[in-house]
């Protein structure tokens, strides 16, 4: 049991890959494991787009803000909420699908994300390294174009996959007590917040982020530089438009 | 490596549990592993509510449509998208958070779901059984009341956890080729759908579902009985209202 324990506890996101490829047999094994993840009503309302082609990677890259992993990883996996296949099955079987609404999108997104995380864990167990790209939901409309996703399909996350070409330090996490609540939500007092964030705030790299960005606090690096209200509002509108265009906002 | 391989490939959802409890040490180990899952910008914008109290389980049960696992499992975990803690930190650190929008909700939901699936895999590795409850998003407004979730917090999925009290058959999945696409999305022709769903449709339990529900096709069991347009529209409106009430629709 130790191997998995170690693998889950000691895992790190890998952003640099060796040039070695991932063969189809190994990739299939990993994807097959992913598809054993729980899925609402066993509908499997997701699809996985595999990108290996260098030209396709270059097309995707700008929509992932040119993060280097998109062109350097041997395999890019785009996980999509997908009711298109299920709807087609229904229509061909004298059944009228009612899955063009927000709940159905969210159901399919949950399916896709549980598969994504299972694929990542199966990959890491094999010694591969992974990195999630949050840019997928920011630029979903462009990724839809590049991957030619039809109505009923929305990309929800992307994972880059390859053999590790780096061995970074494991990043910090908040203490477990910070994210769990017993029976009911115990809201955070000022002293709770001070205690929970103390270790993160005194880290050397936190100080470096603050100085590099000319900010006063680490929180300001998030609100003013990395995840700004302006960007969030813009991308929220774009994403809601994508849900409408892909046929998920009829309620 | 075989142990995990088997665990991921041979896993089954468990709905019946032995009366044995899960001790805090084991639960903490599993949750700690869950919190090593990838999280956007290392913000950890999720919370996990642990329900062990029989009274609390009874309060939750109706909002999970009285599925028996809610009162019979020793532990219920409700995974929440949570920007409340992060927002509080920002405010106390002279930073103005801009996370009251749909993109931020979805970012936090992704975080919560990756943690949930990692917790489930870590639990199964220890021999525990899990079951996801899709009802969480249907009745989020009621679960918010029972668990006293503040603004900025939305429950996105629930997992029941316990030592297996049954050993069911593993359920079917579509062939892997059905859910993967290479480079671009290859949309499904009528013969693709026939081929992909052939095995599922000829299963004995599929025939049973059709007969029990007086339907003509398996797809009709989904559209007319299990996941109807009427319910989906109703729950879509409720869920969107929850996002608004919890402060995630200002864009």
Interface residues (C-beta under 8 A of the other chain):
Chain A: X1 X3 X4 X5 X7 X8 X9 X10 X11 X13 X28 X31 X32 X33 X35 X36 X37 X38 X40 X41 X42 X43 X44 X46 X47 X48 X49 X50 X51 X52 X53 X56 X82 X84 X85 X86 X88 X89 X90 X92 X93 X94 X95 X96 X97 X98 X99 X101 X102 X103 X104 X106 X107 X109 X110 X113 X114 X116 X117 X118 X120 X121 X122 X125 X126 X130 X131 X132 X134 X137 X138 X147 X148 X149 X150 X153 X156 X157 X171 X172 X173 X174 X176 X178 X179 X180 X181 X182 X183 X184 X185 X187 X188 X190 X193 X194 X196 X197 X216 X217 X218 X219 X220 X222 X223 X224 X226 X227 X228 X229 X230 X232 X233 X235 X236 X237 X239 X240 X250 X251
Chain B: X1 X3 X4 X5 X7 X8 X9 X10 X11 X13 X28 X31 X32 X33 X35 X36 X37 X38 X40 X41 X42 X43 X44 X46 X47 X48 X49 X50 X51 X52 X53 X56 X82 X84 X85 X86 X88 X89 X90 X92 X93 X94 X95 X96 X97 X98 X99 X101 X102 X103 X104 X106 X107 X109 X110 X113 X114 X116 X117 X118 X120 X121 X122 X125 X126 X130 X131 X132 X134 X137 X138 X147 X148 X149 X150 X153 X156 X157 X171 X172 X173 X174 X176 X178 X179 X180 X181 X182 X183 X184 X185 X187 X188 X190 X193 X194 X196 X197 X216 X217 X218 X219 X220 X222 X223 X224 X226 X227 X228 X229 X230 X232 X233 X235 X236 X237 X239 X240 X250 X251
